[in-house]
């Protein structure tokens, strides 16, 4: 996740906290940001670009498998005709 988005989320959370709690917590925004970064780093996520690359790779692999299946079928038919 983008660091700017994390900062924005942390700021929104911090802004929603009453001022008395803010004074008590001191650097609440930094703590929230740190916790968010730690938790988000544990998630198994990929960027849209990485997903697009993987989808294209999968498409090419699927096409190659179909070609190989056709070749195998042709070879099997050739073997059956010789028998």
N, C-alpha and C positions, 0 to 999 in steps of 0.2 A: 504494500500500500504506500502511496505517496506520502512523504514526510510532511508536506504542506497540509494534506488532508488530516493527518494525525494531529497536527498543531491546531487546525481549525476545530476539530472535534473536542480536543482538550480545552480549548478556549471557550467553546460553547458550554461545556460542562462546568468549567470554572465560573463563567458569567452567571450561571443559573444558581450558584451557591450564595446563600445570604452573606452579607458583609461580615457579620459576627463570626460566622464559621470560617470565612476567608482569613480573618485576622488570626484566628486560632490555628489554622492550618499552615499559614505562612506561604510556603511555596507549593500550594496545592496543584496549580496548573502543571508545574514541572513533574510532580509526582504522578499525576494522571497521565501525562504524556509518556513517561517512562513505563508505566504499567501497560498502557495501550500498545506501545512498541514491543514490549516483551510478549504480550499475549498474541499480537498479530504475527509476530515472527514464528510462533508455534503453528500457525495455520498453514495448511498445504495449498497455497494459491499460486496461480501463474498469471502473467499479463495476457492481455488480449492478443498481443503480437505472438507470444509463445504458443498460445492456443491455436492461432491461425496457422503457424508453421507446422504444428503437430497434425492439424486437420489436413493440410496439403500433403504431408508425408504419408498419412494414412490413406488418402485417396490414391496416391501413386502406388503404394503397396497393394492396395485392393485391386487396382488395374493390373499390376504385375501378377498377382495370384490368379486372376481370371485368365490372363494369357497363358500361364503355365498349366492351368487346368485344361484349357483348350488343346495345348500341345500334348498333354498326357492322353487326353481323349483320342486325339488323332493317332498317336502311337498305338494305343490299345486297339483301335479300329484296324490299323494296318497289320497288327499281329493277328487279329481274328481273321482277317481276309486271307492270310497266308496259310492258316490251318485248314 
